[in-house]
Amino acid sequence: MWRQWLLIALAGALGTLCRYWISGWVSRQGEGSFPWGTLAVNVLGCFLFGLVWSLAEERFLISGQTRFIVLTGFMGALTTFSTFGFETQTLLQDGQWTRALGNVAANNLLGLAAVWLGLNAARVF
């Protein structure tokens, strides 16, 4: 158990550093105030999540334990948006269009509302 926790933590540290490097590099390449770095990390994360999942679950080239460590540690630190994208895609593949749309709406609307509430709560204190 401790070995797996350590591997997840190390993978998470690497994911965090990759997010920092990639986002910073992309942001420096762009112009204006659009968050290109975040967009790049999120899209790359979604691609990598799909790649790792398929290599593990469909091609059996990655063990289940390695998949878990990479997706939970590295991808979790790189971007949780990839998990959101994967879960929404799974709903779409299963023909659950209403739930997929609900997932997109709920994550975005509730996420924006939570940021607004957090900002305002901090101002009260």
C-alpha positions as CSV (number, residue, x, y, z in Angstrom):
1,M,0.0,0.0,0.0
2,W,2.8,2.5,0.9
3,R,4.6,1.7,-2.3
4,Q,1.5,2.6,-4.3
5,W,1.0,5.8,-2.4
6,L,4.6,6.8,-3.0
7,L,4.3,6.1,-6.7
8,I,1.1,8.1,-6.9
9,A,2.7,11.0,-5.1
10,L,5.8,10.9,-7.3
11,A,3.6,10.7,-10.5
12,G,1.6,13.7,-9.1
13,A,4.7,15.7,-8.5
14,L,5.8,15.1,-12.1
15,G,2.2,16.0,-13.4
16,T,2.3,19.2,-11.4
17,L,5.7,20.2,-12.9
18,C,4.5,19.3,-16.4
19,R,1.4,21.5,-15.9
20,Y,3.6,24.4,-14.8
21,W,6.1,24.0,-17.6
22,I,3.6,23.4,-20.4
23,S,1.1,26.1,-19.3
24,G,3.9,28.6,-18.9
25,W,5.5,27.9,-22.2
26,V,2.2,28.0,-24.1
27,S,1.1,31.2,-22.3
28,R,4.4,32.9,-23.3
29,Q,3.8,32.0,-27.0
30,G,0.3,33.5,-27.1
31,E,-0.9,37.0,-27.1
32,G,-3.8,38.6,-25.2
33,S,-5.5,37.6,-22.1
34,F,-7.0,34.3,-23.2
35,P,-5.8,31.4,-21.0
36,W,-4.1,29.5,-23.8
37,G,-1.8,27.6,-21.3
38,T,-4.7,26.2,-19.4
39,L,-6.5,25.2,-22.6
40,A,-3.4,23.5,-23.9
41,V,-2.9,21.5,-20.6
42,N,-6.6,20.5,-20.5
43,V,-6.7,19.3,-24.1
44,L,-3.3,17.5,-23.8
45,G,-4.5,15.9,-20.6
46,C,-7.7,14.6,-22.2
47,F,-5.7,13.1,-25.1
48,L,-3.2,11.5,-22.7
49,F,-6.1,10.1,-20.5
50,G,-7.7,8.5,-23.5
51,L,-4.4,7.1,-24.8
52,V,-3.4,5.6,-21.4
53,W,-6.9,4.2,-20.8
54,S,-7.0,2.6,-24.2
55,L,-3.5,1.1,-24.0
56,A,-4.4,-0.4,-20.6
57,E,-8.0,-1.5,-21.2
58,E,-8.2,-2.3,-24.9
59,R,-4.6,-3.1,-25.9
60,F,-3.4,-4.5,-22.6
61,L,0.0,-2.8,-23.0
62,I,-0.2,-1.1,-19.6
63,S,-1.0,-3.0,-16.4
64,G,-4.0,-2.0,-14.3
65,Q,-1.8,-0.8,-11.5
66,T,0.3,1.4,-13.8
67,R,-2.8,2.8,-15.3
68,F,-4.2,3.7,-11.9
69,I,-0.9,5.4,-10.9
70,V,-0.6,7.3,-14.1
71,L,-4.2,8.4,-14.3
72,T,-4.6,9.2,-10.6
73,G,-1.2,10.6,-9.9
74,F,0.2,12.2,-13.0
75,M,-3.0,13.0,-14.8
76,G,-4.7,14.1,-11.6
77,A,-2.0,16.6,-11.0
78,L,-1.7,17.6,-14.7
79,T,-5.4,18.3,-15.0
80,T,-8.6,16.9,-13.5
81,F,-10.3,18.2,-16.6
82,S,-9.2,15.0,-18.4
83,T,-11.3,12.9,-15.9
84,F,-14.2,15.2,-16.6
85,G,-13.7,14.8,-20.3
86,F,-13.4,11.0,-20.1
87,E,-16.4,10.6,-17.9
88,T,-18.5,12.7,-20.2
89,Q,-17.3,10.8,-23.2
90,T,-18.2,7.5,-21.5
91,L,-21.7,8.8,-20.9
92,L,-21.9,9.8,-24.6
93,Q,-20.7,6.4,-25.7
94,D,-23.3,4.7,-23.5
95,G,-26.0,6.8,-25.2
96,Q,-26.7,8.8,-22.1
97,W,-26.8,12.1,-23.8
98,T,-29.0,13.8,-21.2
99,R,-26.6,12.8,-18.4
100,A,-23.6,13.9,-20.5
101,L,-25.1,17.3,-21.1
102,G,-26.1,17.5,-17.4
103,N,-22.5,16.7,-16.4
104,V,-21.1,19.4,-18.7
105,A,-23.6,22.0,-17.5
106,A,-23.3,21.1,-13.8
107,N,-19.5,21.1,-13.8
108,N,-19.2,24.4,-15.6
109,L,-22.1,26.3,-14.0
110,L,-21.5,25.0,-10.4
111,G,-17.8,25.4,-10.8
112,L,-18.2,29.1,-11.9
113,A,-20.7,29.6,-9.1
114,A,-18.3,28.1,-6.5
115,V,-15.4,30.3,-7.7
116,W,-17.7,33.4,-7.3
117,L,-18.9,32.3,-3.9
118,G,-15.3,31.7,-2.8
119,L,-14.1,35.1,-4.0
120,N,-17.0,36.8,-2.2
121,A,-16.6,34.7,1.0
122,A,-12.9,35.8,1.1
123,R,-14.0,39.4,0.8
124,V,-16.3,39.1,3.8
125,F,-13.4,37.9,6.0
